[in-house]
Amino acid sequence: MTQTVLVTGAFGLVGSATVRQLRADGHRVVATDLDIPANRKKAAALLPATDVRWVDLTDADAVTALLRDVSPAAIIHLAAIIPPVCYARPGLARRVNVDATGFLVDAAKTLPVPPRFVQASSVAAYGARNPHRISEVLTADTPLRPSDIYGAHKVEAEQLVRASGLDWAVLRLGGVLTAEPRFDLDLDTIYFEASLPVDGRIQTVDVRDVARAFVAATTAPVIGETLLIGGDDSHRHVQGDIAPASAAAMGLVGGIPAGRKGNPGSDADWFATDWMDTTRSTEALKFQRISWSQMLAELAERMGWRRYPARLAAPLAHQLLKRRSPYYGYPGRYADPWRVITAKWNDPRPDLGAPPDAQRRGGEPA
């Protein structure tokens, strides 16, 4: 059934795929994001200008005006500041990840017909996961013990949505990947990913399957449910498998240097990813379509002729990335993710570095 769906963060990786899927399914989409040149370019390729709203979601009045103008049947709330940017700008991250969620919820409750609210969350809410001491996979009922501000923000945002009185669903995402060759990865992202223990468990998922899950959640009988969104079992990896396999599909065979394993004797020195039980989410949302091998094959096909010069560049890429690794010349044998993240940006642990009043306001730390 056709309905109007408001998508926030509409021109990011997940947002763009979700807008495409909604339009393919015949829904009217109203998209909102920040008014920056990159988003303008994406918007022009995805939607008529009349269906785009350039709104700062940290402005409560602007959010209220947006919802009154659109009156959506459903909201897919994707807008967020993710690692590592959230570590560099914790105050802004809180305003976007938590405060903006509250503004959207409050505005949605005032509409004559309140919309269904589909909240994007993350497995980061569960916190660090030591695979040497944990054998079970993540479920919706696994206790939430966030290790970083991003996970803590997602826990708070979930709480706001659950307490809203709206019809809601929460989707906790695993590692979202795309089969589109990407050449825009910045050095900070590469540094961040290289800081993670290579033997940490992670479940990936193709972004198009994520989009299918969000679109389905706007109408499926999942009100009041928390659903885990990951690919099928072929997407269960350890962290160190992902970048080399993706790089090899693009032609950069051997281009990614080996990272460090995590400390099996420490439960804290791991990142917040793990494998997950997606039984209920696949039953309700029917979103798992693209396997890991299919995604890699598609990535290689889209890379095309560029795979050949990439193969020639692989040894140079290996040396450059090795020297830029957070562990180049670093003492010890195990990965130390939180320490190297702190050294480059800020302490990523929840609610550190800001006075209580700034935390409540979502202000930048003094």
C-alpha positions, -999 to +999 in steps of 0.1 A: +000+000+000+014+034-010+022+057+019+044+087+026+076+078+044+100+104+059+136+093+058+162+111+078+199+108+069+185+101+035+217+106+015+241+085+035+250+049+025+219+033+041+197+063+034+203+064-003+196+026-006+164+030+015+151+058-006+156+038-038+138+008-022+109+028-011+105+043-045+108+009-061+080-003-039+058+026-049+059+047-018+061+085-017+094+095-001+102+127+017+139+128+023+158+150+048+195+155+054+220+183+059+223+208+030+259+201+018+272+198-017+276+160-016+240+155-004+227+179-030+244+158-057+229+126-043+194+141-039+194+153-075+199+117-086+173+101-063+143+124-059+124+154-073+134+185-056+099+189-041+104+157-021+137+169-004+138+189+028+171+204+040+165+204+078+189+205+108+174+178+130+191+193+161+167+223+157+135+213+175+113+240+159+126+230+124+118+193+132+082+202+143+076+223+112+089+194+090+066+168+104+036+191+103+043+198+067+049+162+056+025+143+080+042+109+072+026+076+078+061+063+088+094+077+098+127+058+091+152+076+113+187+069+100+205+102+107+235+096+129+271+105+135+291+072+136+326+062+145+352+076+142+337+110+136+316+107+168+348+103+188+363+134+173+331+155+179+313+140+209+291+169+216+278+172+181+274+134+180+252+135+210+230+163+196+225+143+164+223+108+178+202+114+209+187+149+210+175+149+174+158+115+181+139+131+210+128+161+188+115+137+161+096+116+187+081+147+203+070+162+170+056+129+158+034+126+189+017+159+181+004+148+147-033+141+142-023+106+130+010+097+146+034+078+123+051+045+129+087+052+140+114+029+127+146+036+146+181+027+133+202+013+161+234-007+162+250-038+177+274-012+193+247-010+220+259-044+233+295-033+239+328-051+237+326-088+228+355-111+236+351-142+213+374-162+234+350-160+264+317-157+246+302-185+225+266-174+222+255-150+194+237-117+199+199-117+204+174-089+211+175-099+247+213-098+251+222-073+279+232-038+266+266-027+280+279-001+256+317+004+255+318+037+236+297+068+232+282+056+199+268+025+216+256+046+246+239+071+223+221+043+205+209+029+239+195+063+248+178+068+215+162+034+217+149+044+252+133+076+238+116+057+211+103+030+234+089+055+258+072+076+231+038+059+230+042+057+192+040+025+171+077+017+169+103-008+158+141-008+165+165-023+140+200-030+153+224-031+124+256-052+120+284-042+096+268-026+066+288-030+033+282-021-003+290-038-036+298-004-051+335+003-054+343+031-030+373+054-035+362+080-009+374+063+023+394+088+043+425+081+063+407+084+096+383+056+087+412+034+076+430+041+108+399+033+129+393+000+111+429-010+115+427-004+152+401-032+157+412-068+167+414-089+136+398-119+154+368-101+167+335-116+153+314-095+131+283-101+109+281-080+078+251-073+055+247-058+021+232-023+022+204-032-002+193-059+023+194-033+051+172-010+029+147-039+024+146-044+062+138-008+069+111-005+042+095-037+054+095-025+090+072+004+081+043-020+075+052-054+088+036-067+121+067-058+141+054-030+164+072-030+197+100-053+185+137-050+184+152-068+154+188-077+145+198-069+109+227-089+095+233-109+064+229-147+062+254-171+077+279-165+049+283-129+063+297-142+096+334-133+097+362-122+119+371-086+115+404-093+097+387-112+069+366-083+056+391-057+043+414-081+026+386-099+008+369-067-003+403-053-015+411-084-034+377-082-052+387-047-063+421-060-075+442-050-045+453-085-038+476-084-007+471-047-004+458-048+032+485-055+059+477-079+087+464-063+119+467-074+155+446-100+173+427-091+205+438-099+240+420-132+249+425-124+286+407-090+285+370-085+281+374-048+276+399-046+248+375-056+220+352-038+197+314-039+199+306-064+171+296-100+170+275-126+152+238-124+157+206-144+156+185-131+127+158-157+128+130-134+139+141-105+117+143-126+085+110-142+093+092-108+098+111-086+072+123-111+046+153-090+038+182-114+034+188-117-004+226-111-010+252-135+002+288-126+010+301-143-022+275-126-043+285-092-029+322-098-036+315-111-071+294-080-078+321-057-064+346-073-087+323-070-117+316-033-110+353-026-106+358-039-141+391-030-159+402-010-129+411-042-111+442-046-133+460-013-124+448-018-088+467-051-087+498-033-097+493-008-070+487-034-043+523-036-030+526+002-026+492+003-009+504-024+015+534-004+025+516+029+029+488+013+050+514-006+071+531+027+080+498+044+088+486+016+110+479+026+146+501-003+157+531+006+136+559+007+161+533+003+189+545-018+219+530-052+228+514-079+207+477-074+211+453-048+196+446-020+220+416-003+203+404+021+229+438+034+238+448+041+202+414+057+195+419+079+225+453+089+214+440+101+180+407+116+189+391+115+224+383+090+251+355+071+234+340+056+266+305+068+275+301+102+292+337+109+298+352+143+291+321+164+295+306+178+327+271+165+336+253+197+325+270+196+291+260+159+288+224+167+294+224+196+270+243+176+244+268+205+243+304+203+232+327+195+261+344+226+275 
